[in-house]
Amino acid sequence: MVSASSGPVTPATFQTGFPIRPDRLIEARTPDDVREAVAYAAGHGLRLTAHATGHGLPGAVEGGVLVVTSGLDSVTVDPVARTATIGAGATWGAVTAAAAPHGLAPLNGSSPSVGAVSYTLGGGLGILARQFGYAADQVRALEVVTADGALRRVTPEREPELFWGLRGGGRRLGVVASLEIGLVAVGRLYGGAIAFDGERAAEVTARYLEWTRTVPETLTSSLCALPYPDLPQVPEEVRGRYVVSVRVAFTGDAAEGERLVAPLRAIGPALEDTFREMPYTESPTIHNDPPFPHAYYGEGLMLRELDAARAARVLELTGPGAPMMNVVQLNHLGGAMAGQSEPASAVPYRDAGFLLRLLSPLDGTDVAAVRALYGEVSGVLGPRVQGRSLNFCFGGGDRTAGFHEPETAKRLAGLVSQYDPAGLFGGPYEG
């Protein structure tokens, strides 16, 4: 275990928009290091926060203990059982690379640099989610250090209530040192993106919403609207333009994939069309998420449904005329995400039809102004908003409500009271 404790320290983190200044930083190399960090924080009456890659930090960290789990990055694949055991610091890129030689894949997200464990604890909405469900649905066992300093192996048979809460309940129940997850038999897919001029944003979005009613569960997709900066590193075809793209991942054959995306191509003309068959290891090219650290704030709204008129108004509010740059993503849900997993988990809002994700870079932008804009968006959507997505409420430490349905939140609050009565990992559960 490597520890830094000479006053406030600032670790490297992917999310740079909020100050990360713990009084003590502990770099864990083993599960026992995590246990020692928890025991230290509890013994000194300090709050403890954990992070691996820093993608999902909920907000500022001032004082207390920060345990960095990026060193717990082991990945072991059992191709016969179709499982992987992954450390708290493992990224999805590493898990995907380890599974691929066996013709297997995890239920990873769009970015290969995201921490696999923290992503899964929040539910985990991946690029194959409509076919296989949330990443949390594939968890077989967890190795977790609870607030009493105990290192527990949690399974459906051993501590079933804690097993329920850790999958979709986030980080409030302990520090997870590793997960055992199921893998799926996917070695290749048909996918990519098609991009259109943002002046046609309302039309493209309406056609996309209509198209989602026709596709099979083996196809997972999203729509993204963003103004690309006028920079040399941005592809010439989209540089300096407001662009609306549809991204697709389909596990069927290429001929069927071509048939399914034909209505999208019929929207034309396209600025870019990258639909193709690819090995699963190339799936990050579908979204091309930025790999560099940056400052951002975001909201994730789970929607019962969405109509074209309201979608157009959202794009009008957040587009090039907005007071700050915004990235808007609309994820098509349903399929295997609908209905409860077996065994049941704390993953919420399974009957949602779409997830609306808003992300705003913070360089030179006031958070209050961003929040005001998000409030306008929520007002447009009204009662269609069921709640918030724990994984995509970036900088969400200033928002503590709406992450779970009332009954699930009540059950999670009871678990937090049982396993963390002193509030080592935060105050009373409100989400």
Solvent accessible surface area in square Angstrom, and as a share of the most:
residue,aa,sasa,rsa
1,M,98,0.44
2,V,78,0.45
3,S,48,0.31
4,A,41,0.32
5,S,58,0.37
6,S,107,0.69
7,G,35,0.34
8,P,95,0.60
9,V,31,0.18
10,T,101,0.58
11,P,19,0.12
12,A,100,0.77
13,T,22,0.13
14,F,21,0.09
15,Q,2,0.01
16,T,73,0.42
17,G,25,0.24
18,F,35,0.15
19,P,51,0.32
20,I,4,0.02
21,R,106,0.39
22,P,0,0.00
23,D,66,0.34
24,R,58,0.21
25,L,14,0.07
26,I,3,0.02
27,E,56,0.25
28,A,0,0.00
29,R,121,0.44
30,T,61,0.35
31,P,39,0.25
32,D,69,0.36
33,D,12,0.06
34,V,0,0.00
35,R,86,0.31
36,E,71,0.32
37,A,0,0.00
38,V,0,0.00
39,A,50,0.39
40,Y,64,0.24
41,A,0,0.00
42,A,52,0.40
43,G,67,0.64
44,H,113,0.50
45,G,71,0.68
46,L,51,0.26
47,R,139,0.51
48,L,5,0.03
49,T,28,0.16
50,A,21,0.17
51,H,13,0.06
52,A,16,0.12
53,T,36,0.21
54,G,3,0.02
55,H,26,0.12
56,G,43,0.41
57,L,4,0.02
58,P,53,0.34
59,G,7,0.07
60,A,57,0.44
61,V,14,0.08
62,E,105,0.47
63,G,22,0.21
64,G,10,0.10
65,V,1,0.01
66,L,0,0.00
67,V,0,0.00
68,V,17,0.10
69,T,6,0.03
70,S,52,0.34
71,G,24,0.23
72,L,16,0.08
73,D,86,0.44
74,S,75,0.48
75,V,37,0.21
76,T,90,0.52
77,V,27,0.16
78,D,66,0.34
79,P,59,0.37
80,V,141,0.81
81,A,57,0.44
82,R,121,0.44
83,T,16,0.09
84,A,1,0.01
85,T,63,0.36
86,I,0,0.00
87,G,4,0.04
88,A,7,0.05
89,G,6,0.06
90,A,1,0.01
91,T,38,0.22
92,W,3,0.01
93,G,25,0.24
94,A,45,0.35
95,V,0,0.00
96,T,10,0.06
97,A,61,0.47
98,A,33,0.25
99,A,0,0.00
100,A,31,0.24
101,P,108,0.68
102,H,86,0.38
103,G,34,0.33
104,L,8,0.04
105,A,0,0.00
106,P,0,0.00
107,L,6,0.03
108,N,7,0.04
109,G,7,0.07
110,S,22,0.14
111,S,13,0.08
112,P,57,0.36
113,S,39,0.25
114,V,29,0.17
115,G,1,0.01
116,A,0,0.00
117,V,4,0.03
118,S,52,0.33
119,Y,18,0.07
120,T,2,0.01
121,L,14,0.07
122,G,12,0.12
123,G,1,0.01
124,G,1,0.01
125,L,19,0.09
126,G,8,0.07
127,I,11,0.06
128,L,4,0.02
129,A,1,0.01
130,R,15,0.06
131,Q,56,0.25
132,F,52,0.22
133,G,2,0.02
134,Y,14,0.05
135,A,5,0.04
136,A,0,0.00
137,D,33,0.17
138,Q,35,0.15
139,V,8,0.05
140,R,105,0.38
141,A,2,0.02
142,L,1,0.00
143,E,50,0.22
144,V,0,0.00
145,V,0,0.00
146,T,0,0.00
147,A,15,0.12
148,D,98,0.51
149,G,13,0.13
150,A,39,0.30
151,L,64,0.32
152,R,60,0.22
153,R,114,0.42
154,V,0,0.00
155,T,16,0.10
156,P,42,0.27
157,E,142,0.64
158,R,139,0.51
159,E,54,0.24
160,P,82,0.52
161,E,66,0.30
162,L,0,0.00
163,F,3,0.01
164,W,15,0.05
165,G,0,0.00
166,L,1,0.00
167,R,4,0.01
168,G,1,0.01
169,G,4,0.04
170,G,7,0.07
171,R,83,0.30
172,R,37,0.14
173,L,3,0.01
174,G,4,0.04
175,V,8,0.05
176,V,8,0.04
177,A,1,0.01
178,S,19,0.12
179,L,1,0.01
180,E,44,0.20
181,I,6,0.03
182,G,1,0.01
183,L,10,0.05
184,V,12,0.07
185,A,61,0.48
186,V,10,0.06
187,G,39,0.38
188,R,74,0.27
189,L,0,0.00
190,Y,3,0.01
191,G,0,0.00
192,G,0,0.00
193,A,18,0.14
194,I,1,0.01
195,A,3,0.03
196,F,0,0.00
197,D,36,0.19
198,G,5,0.04
199,E,165,0.74
200,R,58,0.21
201,A,9,0.07
202,A,54,0.42
203,E,73,0.33
204,V,0,0.00
205,T,4,0.02
206,A,36,0.28
207,R,89,0.32
208,Y,0,0.00
209,L,6,0.03
210,E,103,0.46
211,W,11,0.04
212,T,7,0.04
213,R,178,0.65
214,T,100,0.58
215,V,14,0.08
216,P,52,0.33
217,E,92,0.41
218,T,47,0.27
219,L,1,0.00
220,T,12,0.07
221,S,5,0.03
222,S,1,0.01
223,L,3,0.01
224,C,5,0.03
225,A,1,0.01
226,L,29,0.14
227,P,31,0.19
228,Y,64,0.24
229,P,57,0.36
230,D,111,0.58
231,L,79,0.39
232,P,113,0.71
233,Q,141,0.63
234,V,16,0.09
235,P,70,0.44
236,E,139,0.62
237,E,69,0.31
238,V,5,0.03
239,R,82,0.30
240,G,45,0.44
241,R,93,0.34
242,Y,36,0.14
243,V,1,0.01
244,V,0,0.00
245,S,13,0.08
246,V,0,0.00
247,R,19,0.07
248,V,1,0.01
249,A,2,0.02
250,F,7,0.03
251,T,26,0.15
252,G,21,0.20
253,D,86,0.45
254,A,33,0.25
255,A,80,0.62
256,E,60,0.27
257,G,0,0.00
258,E,74,0.33
259,R,149,0.54
260,L,12,0.06
261,V,0,0.00
262,A,49,0.38
263,P,65,0.41
264,L,1,0.00
265,R,82,0.30
266,A,73,0.56
267,I,7,0.03
268,G,23,0.22
269,P,116,0.73
270,A,45,0.35
271,L,44,0.22
272,E,59,0.26
273,D,62,0.32
274,T,48,0.28
275,F,15,0.06
276,R,84,0.31
277,E,91,0.41
278,M,4,0.02
279,P,66,0.42
280,Y,3,0.01
281,T,64,0.37
282,E,69,0.31
283,S,2,0.01
284,P,37,0.24
285,T,57,0.33
286,I,5,0.02
287,H,27,0.12
288,N,113,0.58
289,D,51,0.26
290,P,59,0.37
291,P,108,0.68
292,F,119,0.50
293,P,81,0.51
294,H,38,0.17
295,A,10,0.08
296,Y,6,0.02
297,Y,1,0.00
298,G,0,0.00
299,E,7,0.03
300,G,0,0.00
301,L,5,0.03
302,M,13,0.06
303,L,0,0.00
304,R,131,0.48
305,E,104,0.47
306,L,15,0.07
307,D,46,0.24
308,A,45,0.35
309,A,77,0.59
310,R,81,0.30
311,A,5,0.04
312,A,31,0.24
313,R,98,0.36
314,V,4,0.02
315,L,14,0.07
316,E,117,0.52
317,L,22,0.11
318,T,2,0.01
319,G,6,0.05
320,P,91,0.58
321,G,78,0.75
322,A,16,0.13
323,P,111,0.70
324,M,18,0.08
325,M,73,0.33
326,N,3,0.01
327,V,34,0.20
328,V,5,0.03
329,Q,18,0.08
330,L,4,0.02
331,N,15,0.08
332,H,19,0.08
333,L,3,0.02
334,G,16,0.16
335,G,20,0.19
336,A,40,0.31
337,M,1,0.01
338,A,51,0.39
339,G,47,0.45
340,Q,105,0.47
341,S,18,0.11
342,E,161,0.72
343,P,54,0.34
344,A,43,0.33
345,S,3,0.02
346,A,2,0.01
347,V,8,0.05
348,P,17,0.11
349,Y,13,0.05
350,R,23,0.08
351,D,108,0.56
352,A,3,0.02
353,G,20,0.19
354,F,21,0.09
355,L,2,0.01
356,L,6,0.03
357,R,48,0.17
358,L,2,0.01
359,L,39,0.19
360,S,0,0.00
361,P,36,0.23
362,L,18,0.09
363,D,117,0.61
364,G,93,0.89
365,T,34,0.20
366,D,89,0.46
367,V,46,0.26
368,A,65,0.50
369,A,41,0.31
370,V,0,0.00
371,R,112,0.41
372,A,63,0.49
373,L,7,0.04
374,Y,10,0.04
375,G,44,0.43
376,E,94,0.42
377,V,0,0.00
378,S,38,0.25
379,G,58,0.56
380,V,37,0.21
381,L,0,0.00
382,G,31,0.30
383,P,108,0.68
384,R,48,0.17
385,V,39,0.22
386,Q,35,0.15
387,G,8,0.08
388,R,58,0.21
389,S,14,0.09
390,L,62,0.31
391,N,34,0.18
392,F,21,0.09
393,C,10,0.06
394,F,35,0.14
395,G,2,0.02
396,G,6,0.06
397,G,46,0.44
398,D,67,0.35
399,R,17,0.06
400,T,71,0.41
401,A,56,0.44
402,G,28,0.27
403,F,19,0.08
404,H,9,0.04
405,E,58,0.26
406,P,113,0.71
407,E,131,0.59
408,T,25,0.14
409,A,16,0.12
410,K,148,0.63
411,R,106,0.39
412,L,3,0.01
413,A,32,0.25
414,G,42,0.40
415,L,4,0.02
416,V,7,0.04
417,S,74,0.48
418,Q,121,0.54
419,Y,29,0.11
420,D,4,0.02
421,P,108,0.68
422,A,99,0.77
423,G,18,0.18
424,L,13,0.07
425,F,21,0.09
426,G,8,0.08
427,G,29,0.28
428,P,117,0.74
429,Y,34,0.13
430,E,117,0.52
431,G,6,0.05
